[in-house]
């Protein structure tokens, strides 16, 4: 039996064609595959993939017509070639793995070639060359999280002075996270990239038409009414309101794992149920972990008291009903946020509950 010919060029044009056509036919695969521009060897496919990502970032429709318009006439033949290769887009994960794996192999070959170029130099010791190879190889991660493209599925504007924007960032094949930008920062691509880099541990690629992106984000944003300078504590208070609107009211204090308990004009809740909501919604509040949420709530002067639930000591936090009527009543006043008017007698019911 003859040996199978070796792919000495480390490319698979057919696999690249199937992936490109699948992404055009069914853009849902963008959330499932882990690819970057450099993973494609055909220049035209690189241009097409870049255009698909740009359309996603701009929240525009992704189909053959929109991609053709975005990529330009010089690349139309490559779109036709890719589409003619496609039988079903269900094979996209399989062929995207092939494209990614060949890209990794090309990276390894590049590392080896660079090492061979320096191995005969007397200035380089064997240890230095080995360390350089080791460090470079370790950057090739399995599974890879190297894709630098991001989309922005959710934006909130906190109507303060100055306005603040809470922007949800979704990298390809990674969990979403949120950043907070002021209006001046939103006008600067470098500021936006820095915030994404610091929060998401990645160096993002933003659309070339940055002004169009910002116009889209502002247009889709949900306005949240606040007063004074927006802070992360105010954002926390706003999300407490949103959370308590979405969860059921518990019948007894023993049933607080999913909602809140209303007693004597106050809503009482456990910190871990709020934290689950914040994590689920990918809300960014720096330093918010189980061990830091309770101190943050206490520092906010939201009244709190330790109570035994199911035989275990648990911190409960209480807010008066008027706290949840702020949006209808008008601007937030300082005493509404600090809850300093609560008296010890308001907590007495916990002692005998």
Residue frames as qw, qx, qy, qz and C-alpha x, y, z in Angstrom:
[[0.000, 0.888, 0.460, 0.000, 0.00, 0.00, 0.00],
 [0.398, 0.500, -0.030, 0.769, 1.35, 3.39, -0.97],
 [0.288, -0.364, -0.472, 0.749, 1.96, 5.88, 1.78],
 [0.094, 0.887, 0.452, -0.021, -0.54, 8.72, 2.07],
 [0.446, 0.532, -0.003, 0.720, 1.03, 11.89, 0.58],
 [0.398, -0.462, -0.415, 0.676, 2.17, 14.36, 3.21],
 [0.099, 0.932, 0.301, 0.178, 0.69, 17.84, 3.35],
 [0.642, -0.053, -0.112, 0.757, 4.02, 19.62, 3.23],
 [0.071, 0.472, 0.127, 0.869, 2.38, 23.04, 2.79],
 [0.139, -0.309, -0.723, 0.602, 0.25, 22.62, 5.92],
 [0.347, 0.169, 0.000, -0.922, -2.85, 24.07, 4.28],
 [0.216, 0.341, 0.913, 0.060, -6.28, 22.70, 3.41],
 [0.137, 0.023, -0.232, -0.963, -8.06, 25.01, 0.98],
 [0.418, -0.352, -0.728, -0.412, -11.15, 22.82, 0.92],
 [0.416, -0.487, -0.653, 0.405, -11.51, 23.00, 4.72],
 [0.118, -0.275, -0.120, 0.947, -11.10, 26.77, 4.61],
 [0.249, -0.145, -0.517, -0.806, -13.78, 26.98, 1.89],
 [0.445, -0.456, -0.763, -0.110, -16.25, 24.94, 3.94],
 [0.333, -0.454, -0.487, 0.667, -15.68, 27.11, 7.02],
 [0.009, 0.151, -0.119, -0.981, -16.11, 30.39, 5.12],
 [0.356, -0.232, -0.625, -0.655, -19.27, 29.16, 3.37],
 [0.443, -0.453, -0.759, 0.150, -20.70, 27.81, 6.66],
 [0.219, -0.384, -0.353, 0.825, -20.18, 31.13, 8.45],
 [0.177, 0.048, -0.297, -0.937, -21.92, 32.97, 5.62],
 [0.450, -0.270, -0.729, -0.439, -24.79, 30.47, 5.47],
 [0.654, -0.616, -0.435, -0.066, -25.26, 30.11, 9.22],
 [0.151, 0.702, -0.350, 0.601, -23.59, 32.85, 11.31],
 [0.767, -0.588, 0.058, -0.251, -24.42, 31.01, 14.55],
 [0.926, 0.040, -0.162, 0.338, -21.16, 29.11, 14.05],
 [0.240, 0.711, -0.276, 0.600, -19.25, 32.29, 14.93],
 [0.527, -0.634, 0.324, -0.464, -20.03, 31.54, 18.58],
 [0.973, -0.158, 0.148, -0.079, -18.91, 27.93, 18.25],
 [0.851, 0.335, -0.073, 0.398, -15.60, 28.04, 16.36],
 [0.473, -0.778, 0.131, 0.392, -12.23, 29.35, 17.50],
 [0.699, 0.386, 0.288, 0.529, -10.58, 31.01, 14.53],
 [0.153, -0.780, 0.041, 0.606, -8.60, 34.11, 13.69],
 [0.519, 0.791, -0.143, -0.289, -7.64, 35.83, 10.44],
 [0.043, 0.669, -0.729, -0.134, -4.16, 34.32, 10.39],
 [0.624, -0.059, 0.769, -0.126, -5.62, 30.79, 10.53],
 [0.738, 0.602, 0.292, -0.086, -6.66, 31.13, 6.87],
 [0.576, -0.259, 0.434, 0.643, -3.90, 30.84, 4.28],
 [0.330, 0.532, 0.537, 0.566, -5.80, 32.21, 1.29],
 [0.135, -0.061, -0.136, 0.980, -5.63, 36.02, 1.37],
 [0.363, -0.284, -0.408, -0.788, -9.16, 36.34, -0.02],
 [0.619, -0.453, -0.639, -0.045, -10.52, 34.11, 2.76],
 [0.399, -0.240, -0.414, 0.782, -8.73, 36.27, 5.30],
 [0.100, -0.074, -0.109, -0.986, -10.51, 39.32, 3.86],
 [0.527, -0.356, -0.568, -0.523, -13.88, 37.53, 3.86],
 [0.588, -0.397, -0.638, 0.301, -13.49, 36.35, 7.46],
 [0.225, -0.136, -0.247, 0.933, -12.53, 39.88, 8.53],
 [0.289, -0.191, -0.304, -0.888, -15.67, 41.23, 6.80],
 [0.589, -0.402, -0.672, -0.199, -17.90, 38.63, 8.51],
 [0.483, -0.351, -0.531, 0.601, -16.52, 39.60, 11.91],
 [0.047, -0.010, -0.019, 0.999, -17.00, 43.30, 11.14],
 [0.443, -0.329, -0.493, -0.673, -20.65, 42.71, 10.22],
 [0.609, -0.433, -0.651, 0.131, -21.13, 40.85, 13.50],
 [0.367, -0.236, -0.355, 0.827, -19.53, 43.67, 15.48],
 [0.135, -0.010, -0.126, -0.983, -21.76, 46.21, 13.74],
 [0.400, 0.288, 0.735, -0.465, -24.82, 44.03, 14.41],
 [0.483, 0.420, -0.325, -0.696, -25.56, 43.82, 10.70],
 [0.934, 0.160, 0.201, -0.249, -27.09, 40.87, 8.85],
 [0.216, -0.505, 0.779, 0.302, -24.60, 38.24, 7.71],
 [0.810, 0.369, 0.444, -0.106, -25.47, 36.59, 4.41],
 [0.691, 0.166, 0.415, 0.569, -23.96, 36.20, 0.96],
 [0.248, 0.829, 0.276, 0.419, -25.18, 39.60, -0.24],
 [0.329, -0.942, 0.058, -0.037, -23.98, 41.57, 2.82],
 [0.724, -0.427, 0.355, 0.408, -20.59, 39.84, 2.88],
 [0.615, 0.413, 0.397, 0.541, -20.13, 40.44, -0.85],
 [0.067, 0.930, 0.158, 0.326, -20.91, 44.11, -0.41],
 [0.517, -0.834, 0.171, 0.088, -18.58, 44.43, 2.58],
 [0.774, -0.286, 0.392, 0.407, -15.60, 42.54, 1.15],
 [0.128, 0.715, -0.339, -0.598, -15.45, 44.24, -2.26],
 [0.814, 0.487, -0.094, -0.303, -15.43, 43.01, -5.85],
 [0.288, 0.628, -0.723, 0.015, -11.84, 41.75, -5.78],
 [0.184, -0.227, 0.907, -0.302, -12.88, 38.94, -3.42],
 [0.742, 0.141, 0.100, -0.648, -16.24, 37.98, -4.93],
 [0.697, 0.317, -0.612, -0.197, -14.76, 35.01, -6.82],
 [0.177, 0.226, -0.868, 0.404, -13.55, 33.54, -3.52],
 [0.511, 0.036, 0.482, -0.711, -17.07, 33.78, -2.03],
 [0.793, 0.291, -0.223, -0.487, -18.47, 31.95, -5.08],
 [0.515, 0.346, -0.781, 0.075, -15.76, 29.30, -4.78],
 [0.096, -0.149, 0.804, -0.568, -16.47, 28.74, -1.10],
 [0.633, 0.133, 0.296, -0.703, -20.25, 28.60, -1.53],
 [0.752, 0.326, -0.438, -0.369, -19.93, 26.06, -4.35],
 [0.336, 0.296, -0.865, 0.228, -18.00, 23.73, -2.02],
 [0.323, -0.135, 0.630, -0.693, -20.67, 23.65, 0.71],
 [0.388, -0.230, -0.839, -0.304, -23.06, 20.74, 1.08],
 [0.539, -0.711, -0.438, -0.111, -24.10, 21.29, 4.72],
 [0.021, 0.758, -0.341, 0.556, -22.93, 23.82, 7.30],
 [0.843, -0.505, 0.042, -0.180, -23.21, 21.15, 10.04],
 [0.899, 0.079, -0.112, 0.415, -19.61, 20.13, 9.20],
 [0.124, 0.892, -0.154, 0.407, -18.31, 23.57, 10.21],
 [0.596, -0.724, 0.334, -0.096, -16.89, 22.48, 13.63],
 [0.921, -0.030, 0.290, 0.259, -15.00, 19.59, 12.02],
 [0.641, 0.559, 0.114, 0.514, -13.40, 21.69, 9.28],
 [0.108, -0.926, 0.149, -0.329, -12.74, 24.65, 11.58],
 [0.770, -0.549, 0.309, 0.101, -10.70, 22.29, 13.78],
 [0.832, 0.231, 0.249, 0.439, -8.66, 21.25, 10.73],
 [0.305, 0.826, 0.023, 0.473, -8.04, 24.90, 9.79],
 [0.408, -0.860, 0.224, -0.211, -7.02, 25.77, 13.36],
 [0.870, -0.343, 0.298, 0.192, -4.80, 22.73, 13.80],
 [0.734, 0.427, 0.162, 0.503, -2.92, 23.40, 10.57],
 [0.044, 0.906, -0.081, 0.414, -2.42, 26.99, 11.70],
 [0.655, -0.699, 0.284, -0.040, -0.90, 25.72, 14.94],
 [0.898, 0.016, 0.264, 0.353, 1.40, 23.41, 12.99],
 [0.486, 0.712, 0.046, 0.504, 2.58, 26.35, 10.90],
 [0.306, -0.891, 0.204, -0.265, 3.35, 28.20, 14.13],
 [0.840, -0.419, 0.314, 0.142, 5.42, 25.25, 15.36],
 [0.789, 0.366, 0.194, 0.454, 7.32, 25.09, 12.06],
 [0.168, 0.885, -0.059, 0.430, 8.06, 28.80, 12.35],
 [0.576, -0.762, 0.280, -0.093, 9.44, 28.28, 15.86],
 [0.893, -0.124, 0.319, 0.291, 11.65, 25.42, 14.69],
 [0.618, 0.615, 0.130, 0.473, 12.93, 27.40, 11.68],
 [0.098, -0.925, 0.160, -0.331, 13.78, 30.36, 13.91],
 [0.742, -0.578, 0.336, 0.043, 15.62, 28.05, 16.28],
 [0.867, 0.176, 0.265, 0.384, 17.58, 26.48, 13.43],
 [0.384, 0.819, 0.019, 0.426, 18.58, 29.94, 12.30],
 [0.219, -0.856, 0.313, -0.348, 20.10, 30.77, 15.67],
 [0.937, -0.339, 0.084, 0.020, 21.42, 27.41, 16.81],
 [0.830, 0.219, -0.021, 0.513, 24.79, 27.81, 15.06],
 [0.080, 0.846, -0.132, 0.510, 25.39, 31.27, 16.47],
 [0.566, 0.045, -0.617, 0.546, 28.07, 31.17, 19.21],
 [0.140, -0.315, 0.276, -0.897, 26.27, 33.96, 21.09],
 [0.749, -0.248, -0.061, -0.612, 23.29, 31.68, 21.84],
 [0.171, -0.290, 0.912, -0.235, 23.63, 28.88, 24.36],
 [0.291, -0.185, -0.898, -0.273, 21.60, 25.68, 24.11],
 [0.106, -0.453, -0.731, 0.500, 19.71, 26.68, 27.24],
 [0.161, 0.416, 0.040, -0.894, 18.71, 30.04, 25.77],
 [0.332, 0.101, -0.660, -0.666, 17.49, 28.43, 22.55],
 [0.266, -0.276, -0.923, 0.026, 15.57, 25.74, 24.45],
 [0.009, -0.461, -0.541, 0.703, 13.93, 28.37, 26.67],
 [0.246, 0.318, -0.224, -0.888, 12.91, 30.43, 23.65],
 [0.356, -0.057, -0.820, -0.446, 11.35, 27.38, 21.99],
 [0.208, -0.346, -0.862, 0.308, 9.58, 26.37, 25.20],
 [0.082, 0.427, 0.335, -0.836, 8.11, 29.81, 25.80],
 [0.328, 0.231, -0.410, -0.819, 6.86, 30.14, 22.23],
 [0.343, -0.130, -0.898, -0.243, 5.31, 26.66, 22.15],
 [0.102, -0.364, -0.768, 0.517, 3.51, 27.33, 25.44],
 [0.233, 0.309, 0.047, -0.921, 1.71, 30.25, 23.78],
 [0.457, 0.001, -0.676, -0.578, -0.09, 27.76, 21.51],
 [0.398, -0.103, 0.657, -0.631, -3.00, 26.89, 23.80],
 [0.385, -0.111, -0.836, -0.375, -5.33, 23.90, 23.60],
 [0.417, 0.701, 0.505, 0.281, -8.11, 24.77, 23.28],
 [0.372, 0.176, 0.055, 0.910, -6.99, 28.10, 21.91],
 [0.067, -0.839, -0.474, 0.259, -8.37, 31.38, 23.24],
 [0.425, -0.229, 0.212, 0.850, -6.34, 33.58, 20.94],
 [0.190, 0.637, 0.560, 0.494, -9.18, 35.05, 18.87],
 [0.224, -0.189, -0.221, 0.930, -9.17, 38.84, 19.26],
 [0.204, -0.348, -0.455, -0.794, -12.59, 39.63, 17.79],
 [0.021, 0.290, 0.726, -0.624, -15.37, 40.83, 20.07],
 [0.159, -0.544, -0.554, -0.610, -19.04, 41.81, 19.79],
 [0.049, -0.049, 0.446, -0.892, -21.18, 44.00, 22.04],
 [0.213, -0.407, -0.844, -0.277, -24.58, 42.40, 22.75],
 [0.344, -0.785, -0.514, 0.034, -25.72, 44.76, 25.53],
 [0.299, 0.273, -0.165, 0.899, -25.21, 48.40, 26.54],
 [0.296, -0.791, -0.521, 0.122, -26.60, 50.44, 29.42],
 [0.229, 0.524, -0.077, 0.816, -26.29, 54.23, 29.77],
 [0.394, -0.577, -0.551, 0.457, -26.30, 55.53, 33.34],
 [0.140, 0.790, 0.285, 0.524, -27.82, 58.97, 32.94],
 [0.548, -0.681, -0.183, 0.450, -25.48, 60.75, 35.33],
 [0.255, 0.953, -0.112, 0.119, -23.10, 63.69, 35.00],
 [0.363, 0.400, -0.543, -0.643, -21.03, 62.71, 33.11],
 [0.916, 0.077, -0.049, -0.391, -22.90, 59.74, 31.54],
 [0.278, -0.451, 0.847, 0.040, -21.38, 56.30, 32.02],
 [0.777, 0.259, -0.374, -0.435, -21.75, 53.33, 29.69],
 [0.588, -0.295, 0.744, -0.118, -21.78, 49.74, 30.94],
 [0.624, 0.486, -0.440, -0.426, -20.90, 47.68, 27.85],
 [0.869, -0.144, 0.469, -0.059, -21.09, 43.89, 27.67],
 [0.254, 0.659, -0.636, -0.311, -18.18, 42.49, 25.64],
 [0.926, 0.017, 0.345, -0.153, -18.40, 39.01, 24.05],
 [0.006, -0.580, 0.735, 0.351, -15.19, 37.50, 22.67],
 [0.786, 0.212, -0.459, -0.355, -15.43, 34.56, 20.30],
 [0.808, -0.013, -0.582, 0.094, -15.47, 31.25, 22.17],
 [0.320, 0.040, -0.603, 0.730, -15.06, 32.93, 25.60],
 [0.182, -0.677, -0.663, 0.264, -17.37, 34.15, 28.35],
 [0.094, 0.793, 0.210, 0.564, -18.76, 37.66, 28.14],
 [0.447, -0.396, -0.396, 0.697, -17.69, 40.41, 30.52],
 [0.067, 0.924, 0.345, 0.148, -18.53, 44.08, 31.03],
 [0.476, 0.022, -0.112, 0.872, -16.58, 47.33, 31.01],
 [0.060, -0.872, -0.394, 0.283, -17.50, 50.83, 32.18],
 [0.458, 0.212, 0.230, 0.832, -16.69, 53.79, 29.92],
 [0.040, 0.666, 0.260, -0.698, -17.30, 57.50, 30.27],
 [0.558, 0.790, 0.224, -0.122, -18.37, 59.54, 27.23],
 [0.116, 0.859, -0.459, -0.196, -14.81, 60.85, 26.58],
 [0.421, -0.343, 0.831, 0.118, -13.43, 57.31, 26.82],
 [0.681, 0.418, 0.595, -0.087, -16.06, 56.05, 24.40],
 [0.444, 0.873, -0.059, -0.194, -14.77, 58.52, 21.80],
 [0.030, 0.745, -0.659, -0.099, -11.28, 57.04, 21.93],
 [0.906, 0.166, -0.361, -0.144, -10.60, 53.62, 20.36],
 [0.435, 0.385, -0.684, 0.441, -7.41, 53.30, 22.42],
 [0.344, -0.293, 0.535, -0.714, -9.32, 53.83, 25.67],
 [0.878, 0.016, -0.001, -0.479, -11.91, 51.22, 24.67],
 [0.802, 0.301, -0.509, 0.083, -9.20, 48.71, 23.74],
 [0.141, 0.420, -0.683, 0.581, -7.36, 49.35, 27.01],
 [0.588, -0.218, 0.404, -0.666, -10.46, 48.63, 29.09],
 [0.940, 0.135, -0.151, -0.276, -11.20, 45.43, 27.16],
 [0.609, 0.432, -0.603, 0.282, -7.57, 44.40, 27.47],
 [0.087, -0.398, 0.650, -0.641, -7.48, 44.97, 31.23],
 [0.699, -0.102, 0.365, -0.606, -10.79, 43.24, 31.93],
 [0.937, 0.234, 0.019, -0.258, -10.74, 40.45, 29.36],
 [0.577, -0.487, 0.589, 0.289, -6.99, 39.74, 29.30],
 [0.658, 0.374, 0.541, 0.367, -6.92, 40.11, 25.52],
 [0.098, -0.407, 0.222, 0.881, -5.89, 42.66, 22.91],
 [0.537, 0.542, 0.613, -0.206, -9.11, 43.17, 20.92],
 [0.206, 0.090, 0.541, 0.811, -9.60, 43.97, 17.26],
 [0.260, 0.592, 0.448, -0.617, -12.24, 46.69, 16.87],
 [0.570, 0.655, 0.465, 0.174, -14.03, 47.59, 13.61],
 [0.449, 0.106, 0.178, 0.869, -12.16, 49.97, 11.33],
 [0.159, -0.566, -0.294, -0.753, -15.28, 52.16, 11.21],
 [0.285, -0.174, -0.713, 0.616, -15.14, 52.90, 14.93],
 [0.244, 0.050, 0.131, -0.960, -17.57, 55.85, 14.73],
 [0.620, -0.091, -0.511, -0.588, -20.20, 53.57, 13.19],
 [0.530, -0.157, -0.800, 0.233, -19.70, 51.10, 16.04],
 [0.093, -0.152, -0.516, 0.838, -20.20, 53.80, 18.69],
 [0.429, -0.011, -0.177, -0.886, -23.29, 55.09, 16.88],
 [0.652, -0.140, -0.685, -0.295, -24.72, 51.56, 16.97],
 [0.419, -0.159, -0.746, 0.492, -23.89, 51.06, 20.67],
 [0.103, 0.101, 0.305, -0.941, -25.51, 54.35, 21.69],
 [0.526, -0.040, -0.380, -0.760, -28.57, 53.58, 19.57],
 [0.680, -0.164, -0.700, -0.143, -29.09, 50.14, 21.16],
 [0.224, 0.128, -0.678, 0.689, -28.34, 51.26, 24.73],
 [0.429, -0.667, -0.600, -0.105, -30.87, 51.04, 27.54],
 [0.030, 0.596, -0.229, 0.769, -31.01, 54.24, 29.59],
 [0.578, -0.451, -0.619, 0.283, -30.82, 53.86, 33.38],
 [0.112, -0.855, -0.051, -0.504, -31.80, 56.97, 35.34],
 [0.671, -0.332, -0.384, 0.540, -29.43, 58.03, 38.11],
 [0.023, -0.980, 0.000, -0.197, -28.26, 61.23, 39.74],
 [0.414, -0.794, 0.424, 0.134, -24.81, 62.49, 40.74],
 [0.245, 0.587, -0.739, -0.221, -21.66, 60.79, 39.42],
 [0.944, 0.003, -0.214, -0.251, -22.23, 57.17, 38.51],
 [0.163, -0.579, 0.779, -0.176, -20.27, 54.76, 40.69],
 [0.409, 0.064, -0.900, -0.135, -20.08, 51.01, 40.91],
 [0.076, 0.193, 0.786, -0.583, -22.09, 51.20, 44.15],
 [0.482, 0.354, 0.104, -0.795, -24.91, 52.95, 42.27],
 [0.523, 0.252, -0.685, -0.440, -24.70, 50.31, 39.55],
 [0.171, -0.027, -0.953, 0.250, -24.99, 47.66, 42.26],
 [0.284, 0.295, 0.541, -0.735, -28.09, 49.38, 43.68],
 [0.535, 0.344, -0.266, -0.724, -29.64, 49.59, 40.23],
 [0.488, 0.159, -0.826, -0.232, -29.12, 45.88, 39.63],
 [0.056, 0.113, 0.856, -0.502, -30.54, 45.01, 43.06],
 [0.487, 0.340, 0.221, -0.774, -33.74, 46.70, 41.91],
 [0.577, 0.338, -0.537, -0.514, -33.71, 44.86, 38.58],
 [0.256, 0.121, -0.954, 0.098, -33.04, 41.53, 40.29],
 [0.181, 0.196, 0.756, -0.597, -35.83, 41.89, 42.86],
 [0.562, 0.346, -0.035, -0.751, -38.28, 42.73, 40.07],
 [0.586, 0.332, -0.644, -0.363, -37.45, 39.44, 38.34],
 [0.269, 0.086, -0.932, 0.227, -37.53, 36.97, 41.26],
 [0.519, -0.537, -0.581, -0.324, -40.48, 35.58, 43.29],
 [0.317, -0.598, 0.366, -0.639, -41.41, 36.68, 46.77],
 [0.352, 0.062, -0.908, 0.220, -40.66, 34.01, 49.38],
 [0.587, -0.571, -0.430, -0.380, -43.42, 32.87, 51.72],
 [0.726, -0.676, -0.050, 0.116, -41.12, 32.42, 54.70],
 [0.087, -0.885, 0.452, 0.075, -37.64, 33.47, 55.70],
 [0.685, -0.265, 0.665, 0.136, -36.52, 29.85, 55.27],
 [0.688, 0.462, 0.516, 0.215, -37.20, 30.09, 51.53],
 [0.051, 0.921, -0.108, -0.372, -34.75, 32.78, 50.41],
 [0.604, -0.211, 0.595, 0.487, -32.63, 30.76, 47.97],
 [0.385, 0.398, 0.634, 0.539, -34.48, 32.09, 44.94],
 [0.005, 0.758, 0.356, 0.547, -36.05, 35.42, 45.87],
 [0.057, 0.321, -0.379, 0.866, -36.75, 37.92, 48.65],
 [0.303, -0.515, -0.777, 0.199, -38.92, 38.07, 51.77],
 [0.082, -0.551, -0.105, -0.824, -41.18, 41.07, 52.36],
 [0.504, -0.505, -0.630, 0.307, -41.75, 42.03, 56.00],
 [0.271, -0.779, -0.306, 0.475, -42.95, 45.25, 57.64],
 [0.266, 0.946, 0.012, -0.187, -42.28, 47.42, 54.59],
 [0.125, -0.720, 0.632, 0.259, -38.85, 45.95, 53.75],
 [0.910, 0.333, -0.221, -0.108, -37.51, 43.44, 51.24],
 [0.512, -0.637, 0.577, 0.018, -34.96, 41.04, 52.72],
 [0.868, 0.443, -0.217, -0.058, -32.55, 38.86, 50.73],
 [0.807, -0.401, 0.288, 0.325, -29.36, 36.79, 50.91],
 [0.012, 0.772, -0.416, -0.480, -26.21, 37.97, 49.20],
 [0.367, -0.181, 0.844, 0.348, -25.55, 34.70, 47.35],
 [0.468, 0.590, 0.658, 0.008, -28.86, 34.87, 45.43],
 [0.202, 0.932, -0.025, -0.299, -27.97, 38.38, 44.26],
 [0.236, -0.612, 0.648, 0.388, -24.47, 37.24, 43.31],
 [0.527, 0.183, 0.804, 0.205, -25.86, 34.41, 41.15],
 [0.403, 0.828, 0.379, -0.089, -27.92, 36.96, 39.21],
 [0.005, -0.898, 0.293, 0.329, -24.95, 39.30, 38.75],
 [0.372, -0.358, 0.781, 0.350, -22.78, 36.46, 37.44],
 [0.525, 0.427, 0.731, 0.089, -25.55, 35.18, 35.14],
 [0.330, 0.909, 0.241, -0.079, -26.06, 38.63, 33.62],
 [0.716, 0.220, 0.045, 0.661, -22.26, 39.15, 33.25],
 [0.104, -0.969, -0.097, -0.204, -22.48, 42.43, 35.16],
 [0.628, 0.275, -0.343, 0.642, -19.13, 44.04, 35.95],
 [0.404, -0.877, 0.068, -0.252, -18.59, 45.29, 39.49],
 [0.478, 0.551, -0.607, 0.318, -14.90, 45.14, 40.29],
 [0.048, 0.310, -0.791, 0.526, -13.82, 42.89, 43.13],
 [0.713, -0.147, 0.139, -0.671, -17.26, 41.29, 43.48],
 [0.467, 0.120, -0.876, 0.006, -16.81, 37.79, 44.87],
 [0.634, -0.525, -0.555, -0.125, -18.68, 35.89, 47.59],
 [0.603, -0.379, -0.384, 0.588, -16.25, 37.14, 50.22],
 [0.215, -0.069, -0.002, 0.974, -16.49, 40.76, 49.06],
 [0.202, -0.502, -0.550, -0.636, -20.18, 41.21, 48.19],
 [0.494, -0.680, -0.534, 0.096, -21.36, 41.20, 51.81],
 [0.422, -0.430, -0.146, 0.784, -18.83, 43.83, 52.96],
 [0.090, 0.160, 0.371, 0.910, -19.79, 45.95, 49.93],
 [0.339, -0.612, -0.590, -0.403, -23.47, 45.75, 50.89],
 [0.531, -0.632, -0.411, 0.387, -22.64, 46.57, 54.51],
 [0.365, -0.219, 0.051, 0.903, -20.45, 49.51, 53.48],
 [0.055, -0.399, -0.499, -0.767, -23.37, 50.78, 51.43],
 [0.210, -0.041, 0.504, -0.837, -25.20, 51.15, 54.76],
 [0.670, -0.166, -0.502, -0.521, -27.89, 48.74, 53.62],
 [0.571, -0.473, 0.471, -0.479, -29.17, 47.36, 56.92],
 [0.670, 0.215, -0.708, -0.060, -28.03, 43.87, 57.69],
 [0.581, -0.475, 0.497, -0.435, -28.30, 41.30, 60.43],
 [0.218, 0.248, -0.942, -0.066, -27.14, 37.75, 60.93],
 [0.766, -0.084, 0.198, -0.606, -29.93, 35.20, 61.18],
 [0.332, -0.197, 0.922, 0.043, -30.09, 31.42, 61.34],
 [0.727, 0.335, -0.165, -0.576, -31.59, 29.85, 58.23],
 [0.908, 0.168, -0.376, -0.078, -31.70, 26.07, 58.16],
 [0.846, -0.485, -0.040, 0.219, -29.61, 26.02, 61.32],
 [0.677, 0.099, 0.072, 0.726, -26.78, 27.99, 59.71],
 [0.131, -0.723, -0.152, 0.661, -25.85, 31.65, 60.33],
 [0.441, 0.476, 0.498, 0.575, -26.66, 33.77, 57.28],
 [0.077, -0.319, -0.080, 0.941, -26.42, 37.51, 56.66],
 [0.240, 0.694, 0.662, 0.153, -29.70, 39.03, 55.52],
 [0.179, -0.089, 0.089, 0.976, -29.90, 42.46, 53.89],
 [0.123, 0.687, 0.697, -0.162, -32.99, 44.65, 53.99],
 [0.110, 0.058, 0.239, 0.963, -34.18, 47.56, 51.86],
 [0.317, 0.436, 0.503, -0.676, -37.39, 49.57, 52.37],
 [0.524, 0.549, 0.642, 0.112, -40.05, 49.36, 49.68],
 [0.197, 0.936, 0.048, -0.288, -39.45, 53.01, 48.72],
 [0.348, -0.526, 0.610, 0.480, -36.00, 52.00, 47.48],
 [0.375, 0.162, 0.830, 0.379, -37.72, 50.14, 44.62],
 [0.246, 0.819, 0.517, -0.034, -40.01, 53.02, 43.75],
 [0.304, -0.587, 0.146, 0.736, -37.22, 55.50, 43.05],
 [0.264, 0.095, 0.634, 0.721, -37.55, 55.29, 39.27],
 [0.040, -0.688, -0.642, -0.336, -41.17, 56.43, 39.49],
 [0.340, -0.828, -0.334, 0.297, -40.71, 58.96, 42.30],
 [0.217, 0.963, -0.127, 0.100, -37.85, 60.91, 40.76],
 [0.411, 0.646, -0.559, 0.320, -34.13, 61.43, 41.47],
 [0.788, -0.250, -0.499, 0.260, -32.36, 59.31, 44.06],
 [0.249, -0.877, 0.183, -0.369, -31.79, 61.13, 47.33],
 [0.230, 0.510, -0.752, 0.348, -28.87, 60.45, 49.61],
 [0.478, -0.242, 0.644, -0.546, -31.03, 59.15, 52.44],
 [0.902, 0.206, 0.019, -0.378, -32.73, 56.71, 50.07],
 [0.703, 0.474, -0.522, 0.091, -29.37, 55.22, 49.14],
 [0.146, 0.438, -0.733, 0.499, -27.85, 55.01, 52.59],
 [0.659, -0.399, -0.598, -0.222, -30.96, 53.77, 54.42],
 [0.255, 0.199, -0.597, 0.734, -29.73, 55.49, 57.59],
 [0.484, -0.305, 0.087, -0.816, -33.31, 56.08, 58.70],
 [0.771, -0.163, -0.599, -0.142, -33.75, 52.39, 59.52],
 [0.417, -0.630, 0.422, -0.502, -34.06, 51.79, 63.26],
 [0.011, -0.270, 0.947, -0.176, -33.06, 48.84, 65.38],
 [0.569, 0.166, 0.588, -0.550, -36.71, 48.05, 65.94],
 [0.681, 0.475, -0.257, -0.495, -37.06, 47.36, 62.27],
 [0.429, 0.389, -0.815, -0.022, -34.80, 44.35, 62.75],
 [0.433, -0.287, 0.671, -0.529, -36.48, 42.94, 65.83],
 [0.882, 0.149, 0.055, -0.443, -38.71, 40.56, 63.90],
 [0.629, 0.466, -0.622, 0.012, -35.61, 38.64, 62.82],
 [0.129, -0.433, 0.772, -0.448, -34.84, 37.69, 66.40],
 [0.544, 0.023, 0.702, -0.458, -38.00, 35.61, 66.80],
 [0.662, 0.384, -0.313, -0.562, -38.72, 34.59, 63.21]]
